[in-house]
């Protein structure tokens, strides 16, 4: 089973990297971009695992290592 994890900063957290990208896009003529939020994308191959077991493991991985839950949110997809 494969997992895709998407990590983003919480809406209440200022994103300086996103702001820099937004400004760079504006200087390149892409003025229609209102805002940019940067994040991380992580792919995991869990081998052959039941979906419920995989969900539990992904949550633990995200809470303990893959995200900083104080400032980041995450979501995942299992295939």
C-alpha positions in Angstrom: 0.0 0.0 0.0 1.2 3.5 -0.8 0.6 6.7 1.1 0.8 10.3 -0.1 1.2 12.8 2.7 0.6 16.5 2.2 1.9 18.9 4.8 1.1 22.6 4.9 1.6 25.4 7.4 -1.6 26.2 9.4 -3.5 29.2 8.1 -2.6 31.2 11.2 1.2 30.8 10.6 3.0 33.3 8.5 4.6 31.6 5.4 7.7 33.7 4.5 8.7 31.2 1.7 5.2 31.5 0.2 5.3 35.3 0.4 8.7 35.3 -1.4 7.4 33.1 -4.2 4.3 35.3 -4.5 6.5 38.4 -4.8 8.7 36.7 -7.4 5.7 35.6 -9.4 4.4 39.2 -9.3 7.8 40.5 -10.5 7.6 38.1 -13.4 4.2 39.5 -14.4 1.9 37.0 -12.8 0.0 39.6 -10.8 -3.1 37.5 -10.6 -1.6 35.4 -7.9 -3.2 36.6 -4.7 -1.3 34.4 -2.2 1.0 31.4 -2.1 1.3 28.7 0.7 4.3 26.3 0.5 4.3 22.8 1.8 5.8 19.3 1.6 4.7 16.2 -0.3 5.9 12.8 1.0 5.4 9.4 -0.6 5.6 6.2 1.5 5.5 2.6 0.4 4.0 0.7 3.3 4.2 -2.8 1.7 1.1 -4.9 2.0 -0.9 -3.5 4.9 -4.6 -3.4 5.7 -6.1 0.0 5.1 -7.2 0.5 8.8 -3.7 -0.5 10.0 -2.0 1.7 7.4 -4.1 4.7 8.5 -3.1 4.2 12.2 0.6 4.0 11.2 0.5 7.1 9.0 -1.1 9.1 11.7 1.6 8.1 14.2 4.3 8.8 11.6 2.9 12.2 11.0 2.4 13.1 14.6 5.9 11.9 15.7 8.2 12.8 12.8 6.8 14.0 9.5 5.0 17.1 10.7 5.4 19.7 13.4 1.8 19.6 14.6 2.1 22.9 16.4 2.4 24.9 13.2 1.6 22.3 10.4 -1.5 20.5 9.2 -1.4 17.3 7.2 -3.7 15.1 5.2 -3.0 11.8 3.5 -4.2 9.5 0.8 -3.9 5.7 0.7 -3.7 3.7 -2.5 
